[in-house]
Amino acid sequence: MGKINLISDTVTKPSAEMLEVMMSAEVGDDVFKSDPTVNALQEKAARIFGMEDALFFPSGTMANQAAIKIHTQPGDRMFCDKWAHVYNYEGGGAAFNSGVTSCLIDGDRGMFTADQLTSLVTGRNDIHTPFNRLVCIENTTNKGGGACWDFDELKKIHSIAKSNELGYHLDGARLFNALVAKNETTKQYGELFDTISICLSKGLGAPVGSILIGNKKDMEKALRVRKLFGGGMRQAGYLAAAGLYALENNVERLSDDHKRAKIVGDALSSCSYVRKIEPIETNIVIFYLEEGINTNDFIAKMEANGVLMISMGEGKLRIVTHLDFTDVMMEELIKELKEY
Ligand SMILES: Cc1ncc(COP(=O)(O)O)c(C=O)c1O
């Protein structure tokens, strides 16, 4: 057996069927809006979320950064959890691309409450303070271990955002994991948020691509920003075809990844060297080793035995289950974990 790569759900390779639809895609120049497959993907994304329009992006980072750009002006302030991807893992893009200050909320597993937000937006508001402009949510949370937000809390945050004239953006890189885990719908989310980014290249198994979804006016602005960021692609239909295939075939099966993550978590809980495992709601397993065991040594030992995982800092180790992780691999992984 080759390496069992559990570093992320981005490590998947397109299946033979996905490659076939990519190879036979009808394409055109998408910068001139004349790629029929990209257009079909964007129309599908807008339709399933019940929103007006959508735009295909090369990456989730670019889609999020474009969203921040269209909702803000330099000097404005956005609110997000202290563990948010938009703040921690997008190269400081909110500051670099949009000149935006990030107000970090001290949430739990990447999720904060409406009350926490209220206390921040209703604080001092005069010429000394930045304009409050945007709230960013991440569902599921990456650093929070694939945790899913409570939808009622998202609704409460929505009403605070609206009564304070704040934009409401969802980093939905793994939104489909949350929808499957909690039996929620795309339309529910489309009704709540101004903009939503989704990633096709994570649990859904496409090689490249994200989509930003919103109203027509915002997507026109996003089109300009995407060009400015260098994200206008030409015959992108080959990639969009993979995205269409992913949306049609790879959503429901995310529950398999979730089941496997839980089984891996159970196995870890019986390992004496594991101190703590975060609750497992979707496809991400975060665990901590007992004092005295060096995380880098553990990762190196696992790698030598054919299992790849990563450290998330602060003693966190992360395993992510995905489309290319089979039951046979899971048995091998559990054997390696038990033998450590
Ligand atoms: C929550 C979240 N948002 C955004 C991104 C960015 O996606 P990309 O790697 O396509 O830029 C990631 C990637 O891991 C992510 O986990």
The ligand as a Tripos MOL2 file, in Angstrom:
@<TRIPOS>MOLECULE
LIG
   16    16     1     0     0
SMALL
NO_CHARGES

@<TRIPOS>ATOM
      1 C1        -11.7570   27.1250    5.9830 C.3       1 LIG1
      2 C2        -10.9280   27.3840    4.7700 C.ar      1 LIG1
      3 N1        -11.1480   28.4760    4.0350 N.ar      1 LIG1
      4 C3        -10.4470   28.7570    2.9330 C.ar      1 LIG1
      5 C4         -9.4470   27.9160    2.5100 C.ar      1 LIG1
      6 C5         -8.6400   28.3090    1.3100 C.3       1 LIG1
      7 O1         -8.7560   27.4820    0.2330 O.3       1 LIG1
      8 P1         -7.5850   27.3610   -0.8600 P.3       1 LIG1
      9 O2         -6.5810   26.4480   -0.2790 O.co2     1 LIG1
     10 O3         -8.3000   26.8120   -2.0490 O.co2     1 LIG1
     11 O4         -7.0700   28.7380   -1.1130 O.co2     1 LIG1
     12 C6         -9.1650   26.7570    3.2350 C.ar      1 LIG1
     13 C7         -8.0850   25.8510    2.8080 C.2       1 LIG1
     14 O5         -7.6630   24.9670    3.5050 O.2       1 LIG1
     15 C8         -9.9270   26.4800    4.3960 C.ar      1 LIG1
     16 O6         -9.6890   25.3930    5.1480 O.3       1 LIG1
@<TRIPOS>BOND
     1     1     2 1
     2     2     3 ar
     3     2    15 ar
     4     3     4 ar
     5     4     5 ar
     6     5     6 1
     7     5    12 ar
     8     6     7 1
     9     7     8 1
    10     8     9 2
    11     8    10 1
    12     8    11 1
    13    12    13 1
    14    12    15 ar
    15    13    14 2
    16    15    16 1
@<TRIPOS>SUBSTRUCTURE
     1 LIG1         1 GROUP 0 **** ****
